């Protein structure tokens, strides 16, 4: 009997708690590895959490709150063993950009914090909904060149936002170029707090020196250069009272849950939802890319939709406990991986350390200079400023290089939100362009072989007179059908203009997996046009799904015919193109047997006209012989052995 609905719902909900799958086999060895990884990563997390709170433009303690509840919640749901979530530079800047777009110019710090917390709750709900609806695939629609260009621009924007701490002077809000120009003007006019400049540069050089020395002499031992810089300059400022701005006294204790402010008007709600969608997408994109890297490295599966759910719950509950939106951090995740962390439990260990800091250690950060936090951000973002990808794309793919340039320039000049939207639009635009204008080639036979090649790449390939052998390298659908038909017509006109009046069109269908209704109608019109001009239309290397679609549409029987379908290019050229145009009809058993006998004799010759069987379609070849026209049950999906196309 079917179980009650509430039982099925409860079981489905429990399946989302992925901790229930691995906690049953959790061992002391796992615990030791996770504790070691969690404690070590916590040392990196503490200064980064405080520093990245500056990017969100909230109190530094909010960064510690964002490293508490979200980490525990994420552990319950994630399928990744190594991703370390929490404050991250890129998502922090996106949150600040969205929040500043919503906040009024005369807002108070408390009002701004409420906006940030509301965005955290809403972005978490959006990620949760996307995960439950199976929309994890959306991350695939932002091309890697766009991600690279966007990330480089964001890293430069973040660095420019820290110039005010480097120079010790306020710099007005604006785009990255405006901020850099204003910063240079202050520097060259001497309007600089040189103590802030000295502390920032000294802290940066200290961290750089410790890191490089560690890489050279102690490559397997983490030296915690960021924590060393925090402790050293906090102590120096405490003893010497340097005339620079420090973070001041941080509140002690754990955050208490509270509902954030929700917008009252529809217009205001629209701003929150659009901004939350950008935060949700960016956070998931960052986290998922990291999860994939470490899942491949360590050989375990991950689920994109489950990761959306995990991140959604983390941000939702984080927003209820005074945390801004979080995402995965590559540097901390890489540290977890290198230290042997084997389960998501390392996140709970990190959260435990943050609890200790919040309860007893926050007063120690009172004299920590903002300049040191800026230096931490500069050091952490060095690896994200990567122009080598653009150089590689310029040499390998100009279209992908264009995506990189678009994402970089739009993000750098205008805004993070605009940059992300334009990057996504550019990725989809290139996808549409490539889908609607796929590769279309004319094939010729290499002399003395059974090999067929693109005549533009192999000019010596022999093209039979009055025969057009072509290949369309994409499924046929509404977006590319007209391009397919117009390309074929154009080639036929060229042949006729050169005095080579076409009599046969031989189409290699090895790359056509399927066809939709729109493309089917275009194909019908094209075939009818060819038949009116007494030009035969012959198919070869047809795949099963493509044939089945043609049969269901009625095109196979009414316009093409089984007698005009062959298993290989060579068979079609020698048997189909050596005869006048044949009206569409089914092949008879006698024709099949006679054809099979005559071709079997030829199979002994060099060049191998034997049928090719797709690994996933071999059962469809039952009863078929080589060399005869293929029937509707033919499973051929690629050129025959010895007969290769390119």
C-alpha positions in Angstrom: 0.0 0.0 0.0 1.1 3.5 -0.7 2.5 5.3 2.3 0.6 8.5 3.5 1.6 11.8 2.0 3.1 13.2 5.2 5.4 10.1 5.5 6.6 10.6 2.0 7.2 14.3 2.6 9.0 13.6 5.8 11.3 11.0 4.1 12.0 13.4 1.2 12.9 16.1 3.7 15.2 13.8 5.7 17.0 12.9 2.5 18.1 16.5 2.2 20.0 16.2 5.4 23.1 14.6 3.9 24.8 14.4 7.2 22.6 11.4 7.9 24.4 9.5 5.1 27.9 9.9 6.3 27.6 10.4 10.0 26.8 6.6 10.5 30.3 5.7 9.3 32.1 8.6 10.9 35.2 7.4 12.7 37.8 8.7 15.1 40.2 9.0 12.2 37.7 11.2 10.4 37.3 13.3 13.5 41.0 13.8 14.0 41.4 14.9 10.4 38.5 17.3 10.5 39.6 18.8 13.8 43.1 19.3 12.5 41.7 20.9 9.3 39.0 23.0 11.1 41.4 24.4 13.7 44.0 25.3 11.1 41.4 27.0 8.7 39.9 28.9 11.6 43.2 30.7 12.1 42.9 31.9 8.5 39.1 32.5 8.8 39.2 34.9 11.7 41.2 37.7 10.1 39.5 37.2 6.7 36.0 37.4 8.3 36.9 40.7 10.0 38.5 42.1 6.8 35.6 41.0 4.5 33.1 42.7 6.7 34.7 46.0 5.6 33.8 45.1 2.0 30.2 44.7 3.0 30.5 48.0 4.9 29.2 46.6 8.2 30.8 46.3 11.7 33.7 43.8 11.8 31.9 41.6 14.3 29.3 40.8 11.6 32.0 39.0 9.7 32.5 36.7 12.7 28.7 36.2 12.9 28.8 35.1 9.2 31.4 32.5 10.2 29.2 30.9 12.9 25.7 29.7 12.1 26.1 29.4 8.3 29.0 27.0 8.7 27.0 24.7 11.0 23.9 24.7 8.8 26.0 24.2 5.6 27.5 21.1 7.2 24.1 19.5 7.5 23.2 19.6 3.9 26.3 19.8 1.6 27.6 17.0 -0.6 31.1 18.5 -0.8 33.6 17.3 1.8 36.1 20.2 1.3 34.3 23.5 0.5 34.7 25.9 3.4 31.9 28.5 3.4 31.9 31.8 5.1 32.8 35.4 4.2 34.5 35.7 0.8 35.7 38.8 -1.0 33.7 38.5 -4.2 30.3 37.8 -2.7 31.0 40.5 0.0 31.5 43.1 -2.7 28.4 42.0 -4.6 26.4 42.3 -1.3 27.7 45.8 -0.7 26.9 46.8 -4.3 23.3 45.6 -4.0 22.7 47.0 -0.5 24.0 50.4 -1.5 21.7 50.4 -4.5 18.7 49.9 -2.2 19.8 52.0 0.8 18.9 55.7 0.8 21.8 58.2 1.0 21.0 59.3 4.5 20.6 55.8 5.9 21.9 54.9 9.4 24.3 52.0 10.0 21.4 50.1 11.7 19.2 50.6 8.6 22.0 49.5 6.3 22.6 46.4 8.4 18.9 45.5 8.2 19.1 45.7 4.4 22.1 43.4 4.3 20.3 40.9 6.6 17.2 41.0 4.5 19.2 40.3 1.4 20.8 37.3 3.2 17.4 35.8 4.1 15.9 36.4 0.6 19.0 35.2 -1.3 18.9 32.1 0.9 15.3 31.5 0.1 15.9 31.9 -3.6 18.8 29.5 -3.5 16.7 27.0 -1.6 13.9 27.3 -4.2 16.3 26.9 -7.1 17.7 23.8 -5.5 14.3 22.2 -4.9 13.2 23.1 -8.4 16.3 21.5 -9.9 17.8 24.7 -11.3 21.4 23.9 -10.4 22.3 23.7 -14.0 22.0 27.5 -14.4 25.6 27.9 -13.4 26.6 26.3 -16.7 25.2 29.2 -18.7 27.9 31.6 -17.5 30.9 30.8 -19.7 34.3 30.4 -18.1 35.9 33.3 -20.0 33.1 35.5 -18.5 33.7 34.2 -15.1 37.5 34.9 -15.4 37.0 38.4 -16.7 34.3 39.2 -14.1 36.5 37.8 -11.3 39.5 39.8 -12.3 37.5 43.0 -12.5 35.9 42.4 -9.1 39.3 41.8 -7.6 40.5 45.1 -8.9 37.3 46.8 -7.7 37.8 45.4 -4.2 41.4 46.5 -4.1 40.4 50.0 -5.2 37.8 50.1 -2.4 40.6 49.6 0.1 42.6 52.7 -1.1 40.9 54.8 1.6 42.6 52.6 4.3 45.9 52.6 2.4 46.0 56.4 2.1 44.2 57.0 5.4 41.8 59.4 3.8 38.2 59.1 2.7 37.6 58.6 -1.0 34.2 59.3 -2.4 32.1 56.4 -3.8 32.2 55.8 -7.6 33.3 53.4 -10.2 36.7 51.7 -10.0 38.4 54.1 -12.5 37.0 57.1 -10.5 38.2 55.7 -7.2 41.7 55.0 -8.6 41.9 58.5 -10.1 40.8 60.1 -6.8 43.3 57.9 -4.9 46.2 58.9 -7.2 45.2 62.6 -6.9 45.4 62.3 -3.1 48.7 60.5 -3.2 50.5 62.9 -5.6 49.2 66.0 -3.8 50.5 64.6 -0.5 47.1 64.4 1.2 47.9 61.1 2.8 48.1 59.7 6.3 51.6 58.3 5.9 51.3 56.2 9.1 48.3 54.3 7.4 50.3 54.0 4.2 53.4 52.6 6.1 51.3 50.1 8.2 49.5 48.8 5.1 52.6 48.4 3.0 54.5 46.8 6.0 51.7 44.4 6.7 51.5 43.4 3.1 55.3 42.8 2.8 55.3 40.9 6.1 52.6 38.5 4.8 54.2 38.2 1.4 57.6 37.4 2.9 56.2 34.8 5.3 54.2 33.1 2.6 57.1 33.0 0.1 59.5 31.8 2.8 57.1 29.1 3.8 56.6 28.0 0.2 60.4 27.7 -0.2 61.5 26.2 3.1 58.3 24.7 4.7 56.0 24.0 1.8 53.7 21.6 3.8 53.5 23.7 7.0 50.9 26.6 7.1 52.5 29.7 8.6 49.3 31.8 9.1 50.8 34.9 7.7 47.5 36.8 8.0 47.1 36.0 11.7 50.8 36.9 12.4 50.2 40.3 10.8 47.0 40.9 12.8 48.7 39.9 16.1 51.9 41.9 15.4 50.3 45.2 14.3 47.5 45.0 16.9 50.2 44.7 19.6 52.3 47.5 18.1 49.3 49.8 17.9 48.3 48.9 21.5 51.8 49.8 22.7 52.6 52.8 20.5 49.1 54.2 19.9 49.8 54.9 16.2 47.7 57.8 14.8 45.6 55.6 12.5 42.0 54.3 12.6 41.4 51.0 14.4 38.3 48.8 14.5 37.6 49.6 18.2 35.8 47.5 20.8 33.8 44.6 19.4 30.8 43.3 21.2 31.2 40.1 23.2 28.7 37.2 23.0 26.8 35.2 20.4 24.2 36.7 18.0 20.6 36.4 19.0 18.0 35.5 16.3 15.8 38.2 14.9 13.7 38.7 11.9 15.1 41.3 9.5 13.1 44.2 8.0 11.1 43.1 4.9 10.0 45.7 2.3 6.5 47.0 2.5 5.9 48.2 -1.1 5.9 46.2 -4.2 8.5 48.5 -5.9 10.9 48.1 -2.9 10.3 44.3 -2.9 11.3 44.2 -6.5 14.6 45.8 -5.7 15.3 43.4 -2.9 14.3 40.3 -5.1 16.4 41.4 -8.1 19.4 42.1 -5.8 18.9 38.9 -4.0 18.8 37.0 -7.2 22.2 38.4 -8.2 23.7 37.5 -4.8 22.2 34.0 -4.9 23.5 33.3 -8.4 27.0 34.7 -7.7 27.3 32.8 -4.4 26.2 29.6 -6.0 28.5 30.0 -9.0 31.5 30.6 -6.7 30.7 27.7 -4.3 29.8 25.2 -7.1 33.0 25.9 -9.0 35.0 25.1 -5.9 33.0 22.0 -5.1 33.6 20.7 -8.6 37.4 21.3 -8.4 37.7 19.3 -5.1 35.2 16.6 -6.1 37.3 15.8 -9.1 40.6 16.0 -7.2 39.4 13.6 -4.5 37.1 11.4 -6.6 33.6 11.8 -5.0 30.3 12.9 -6.5 28.5 16.2 -5.8 25.0 17.4 -6.6 24.5 20.9 -7.8 20.9 21.1 -6.6 21.8 19.8 -3.2 24.6 22.4 -3.0 22.1 25.1 -3.8 19.9 23.8 -0.9 22.9 23.8 1.5 23.9 27.3 0.6 20.3 28.5 0.7 19.8 27.2 4.2 23.1 28.6 5.3 22.3 32.1 4.1 18.7 32.0 5.3 19.6 31.0 8.9 22.6 33.2 8.8 20.4 36.2 8.0 18.3 35.4 11.0 21.5 35.5 13.2 23.0 38.8 12.0 25.2 37.3 9.2 25.6 38.7 5.7 25.5 36.3 2.7 28.3 33.8 2.4 29.8 31.5 -0.2 32.7 29.1 -0.6 36.3 30.4 -0.2 38.9 28.9 -2.5 41.9 29.6 -0.2 40.2 28.1 2.9 38.8 25.1 0.9 42.2 24.4 -0.6 43.7 24.5 3.0 41.0 21.9 4.1 42.0 19.7 1.2 45.7 19.9 1.8 45.3 19.2 5.5 43.3 16.0 4.9 39.8 17.1 5.9 37.6 14.3 4.8 34.0 15.3 5.7 32.0 18.5 6.1 32.5 18.3 9.8 35.5 20.7 9.6 32.9 23.5 9.2 31.5 22.7 12.7 35.0 22.8 14.1 35.6 26.3 12.5 32.3 27.5 13.9 33.3 26.2 17.4 36.5 28.3 17.2 34.5 31.4 16.2 32.2 30.8 19.2 35.3 30.9 21.5 36.4 34.1 19.8 33.0 35.8 20.2 32.6 34.8 23.8 36.1 35.7 25.1 38.5 37.1 22.6 36.9 40.0 20.8 38.3 42.7 23.2 41.8 41.7 22.0 41.0 43.2 18.5 40.3 46.7 19.8 43.6 48.2 18.5 43.7 46.2 15.2 44.2 48.9 12.4 42.0 49.0 9.4 45.1 49.4 7.4 46.1 45.8 8.3 42.7 44.5 7.2 43.2 46.3 3.9 46.6 44.6 3.5 45.0 41.3 4.1 42.5 41.9 1.4 45.3 43.0 -1.0 47.2 39.8 -0.3 44.2 37.6 -0.5 43.2 38.9 -3.9 46.5 38.7 -5.7 45.7 35.3 -7.2 42.3 36.6 -8.5 43.9 39.2 -10.7 44.7 37.0 -13.7 45.4 38.5 -17.2 47.1 35.3 -18.4 43.7 33.8 -19.3 43.0 36.7 -21.6 46.3 36.2 -23.4 45.6 32.5 -23.8 42.1 33.2 -25.2 43.5 35.8 -27.6 45.7 33.1 -29.1 43.1 30.2 -29.0 39.6 31.7 -29.4 38.8 35.3 -30.3 35.1 34.7 -29.5 36.0 33.6 -25.9 38.4 36.5 -25.7 35.6 38.8 -26.5 33.6 37.4 -23.7 36.5 38.0 -21.3 36.9 41.6 -22.4 33.2 42.3 -22.2 32.9 40.9 -18.7 36.0 42.6 -17.5 35.4 46.1 -19.0 31.7 46.3 -18.1 32.3 45.1 -14.5 35.3 47.4 -14.0 33.7 50.5 -15.6 30.1 50.3 -14.4 29.2 48.0 -11.6 29.3 44.5 -10.3 25.6 43.9 -10.8 25.7 45.3 -14.3 28.8 43.3 -15.0 27.2 40.0 -13.9 24.1 40.6 -16.0 26.0 41.6 -19.1 28.3 38.6 -18.7 25.4 36.3 -18.5 23.8 37.9 -21.5 27.0 37.7 -23.5 27.4 34.0 -22.6 23.9 33.2 -23.7 24.4 35.4 -26.8 27.5 33.4 -27.9 25.6 30.2 -27.1 22.7 31.2 -29.3 25.1 32.4 -32.1 27.0 29.1 -32.1 23.9 27.1 -31.9 22.2 28.9 -34.7 25.3 29.0 -36.9 27.1 25.7 -36.4 29.8 24.3 -38.5 28.7 23.3 -42.0 31.2 21.5 -44.3 31.6 20.1 -47.8 33.3 16.7 -47.8 35.6 15.1 -50.3 37.3 11.7 -50.6 41.0 11.6 -50.1 42.6 10.0 -53.2 43.1 6.3 -53.0 41.3 6.0 -49.7 37.9 5.6 -48.2 38.5 8.6 -46.0 36.3 11.7 -46.3 37.6 15.2 -45.2 36.5 18.8 -45.2 37.6 20.2 -48.6 38.6 23.5 -47.2 41.1 21.8 -45.0 42.1 19.2 -47.6 42.0 20.9 -51.0 43.2 17.7 -52.7 40.1 15.8 -51.6 38.2 14.5 -54.5 34.6 15.8 -54.9 32.5 13.6 -57.2 31.0 15.6 -60.2 27.3 16.6 -59.7 27.3 15.4 -56.1 27.3 17.5 -53.0 28.6 15.6 -49.9 28.0 17.7 -46.8 27.9 17.5 -43.0 26.0 19.6 -40.6 27.7 19.5 -37.1 24.7 20.1 -34.8 21.2 18.9 -34.1 18.6 20.4 -36.4 16.2 22.8 -34.5 14.3 26.0 -35.0 17.3 28.2 -34.3 19.6 26.8 -37.0 17.2 25.2 -39.6 17.1 28.2 -41.9 20.9 28.5 -41.7 21.2 24.8 -42.7 18.8 25.2 -45.6 20.2 28.5 -46.9 23.8 27.1 -46.6 22.9 24.1 -48.7 21.1 26.2 -51.3 24.0 28.6 -51.6 26.4 25.7 -52.2 24.2 24.2 -54.8 24.0 27.6 -56.6 27.8 27.8 -56.5 28.1 24.3 -58.1 25.6 25.3 -60.8 27.4 28.5 -61.6 30.7 26.5 -62.0 29.0 24.2 -64.5 28.7 21.3 -62.1 24.9 20.9 -62.2 24.0 19.0 -59.0 22.1 15.8 -59.3 22.6 14.3 -55.8 22.9 15.8 -52.3 24.5 13.3 -49.9 24.2 14.3 -46.3 26.4 12.9 -43.5 24.1 12.9 -40.5 26.6 11.6 -37.9 26.4 14.9 -36.0 22.7 15.3 -36.1 21.2 13.7 -33.0 17.6 15.0 -33.3 15.3 17.3 -35.2 12.3 19.4 -33.9 9.1 20.3 -35.6 10.3 23.6 -37.0 13.4 22.1 -38.5 11.4 19.2 -39.9 9.2 21.6 -41.8 12.2 23.4 -43.2 13.7 20.0 -44.2 10.5 19.0 -45.9 10.5 22.3 -47.9 14.1 21.8 -48.9 13.6 18.2 -50.0 10.5 19.2 -52.1 12.5 22.0 -53.7 15.3 19.5 -54.6 12.9 17.0 -56.0 11.3 19.6 -58.2 14.8 20.2 -59.7 15.3 16.4 -60.0 18.0 16.4 -57.3 18.2 13.3 -55.1 18.4 13.8 -51.3 20.3 10.9 -49.6 21.1 10.4 -46.0 23.9 8.4 -44.4 25.2 7.7 -40.9 21.8 8.6 -39.4 21.4 8.2 -35.6 18.6 6.4 -34.1 16.9 9.4 -32.4 17.1 11.4 -35.6 15.5 8.6 -37.7 12.8 8.0 -35.1 11.9 11.7 -35.2 11.8 11.7 -39.0 9.5 8.7 -38.8 7.2 10.2 -36.3 6.9 13.4 -38.3 6.1 11.3 -41.4 9.1 12.8 -43.2 10.9 9.5 -43.5 8.2 7.7 -45.5 6.8 10.7 -47.5 9.9 12.7 -48.4 13.0 10.6 -47.9 12.3 6.9 -48.0 14.3 4.0 -46.6 15.7 3.4 -50.1 17.6 6.7 -49.8 19.2 6.0 -46.5 22.6 4.3 -46.2 24.9 3.1 -43.5 28.0 4.8 -44.6 29.2 7.5 -46.9 31.1 5.1 -49.2 28.0 2.9 -49.7 25.8 5.9 -50.3 28.3 7.4 -52.8 28.7 4.1 -54.7 25.1 2.9 -54.6 22.9 5.9 -54.0 24.7 8.5 -56.1 25.3 6.1 -59.1 21.5 6.0 -59.9 18.9 8.5 -60.8 16.8 10.1 -58.2 14.5 7.5 -56.5 11.1 8.3 -55.1 10.8 7.6 -51.4 9.7 4.1 -50.6 10.4 1.3 -48.1 13.0 -1.4 -49.1 11.7 -4.9 -49.7 13.3 -8.0 -48.2 14.4 -9.1 -51.7 16.2 -5.8 -52.3 17.8 -6.1 -48.8 19.1 -9.6 -49.4 20.3 -8.9 -52.9 22.1 -5.7 -51.7 23.6 -7.5 -48.8 25.0 -10.2 -51.0 26.6 -7.9 -53.5 28.2 -5.7 -50.8 29.4 -8.6 -48.7 31.6 -9.5 -51.6 33.1 -6.0 -51.6 33.7 -6.0 -47.9 36.7 -8.1 -48.5 38.4 -5.2 -50.3 40.7 -2.8 -48.5 38.8 0.2 -47.0 36.2 -1.7 -45.0 32.7 -0.7 -45.9 31.4 -2.5 -42.8 28.7 -1.1 -40.7 29.5 0.9 -37.6 27.7 0.2 -34.4 27.3 2.8 -31.7 28.0 1.4 -28.3 24.6 2.4 -27.0 22.6 1.3 -30.1 24.1 -2.0 -31.1 20.8 -3.8 -30.4 19.2 -1.9 -33.2 21.4 -3.5 -35.8 19.7 -6.9 -35.5 19.2 -8.4 -39.0 21.0 -5.6 -40.9 23.7 -6.2 -43.4 26.4 -4.0 -44.6 26.2 -2.1 -47.9 22.4 -2.0 -48.4 20.1 1.0 -47.8 19.3 1.4 -44.2 15.8 0.8 -42.8 14.0 2.6 -40.0 15.6 0.1 -37.6 19.2 1.0 -38.6 21.2 2.1 -35.6 24.2 3.5 -37.5 25.4 6.7 -35.9 28.9 7.3 -37.2 31.1 6.6 -40.2 32.1 3.0 -40.8 35.4 1.6 -39.8 38.0 2.7 -42.4 35.7 5.5 -43.5 36.5 8.6 -41.5 35.3 12.1 -41.9 36.5 15.4 -40.4 
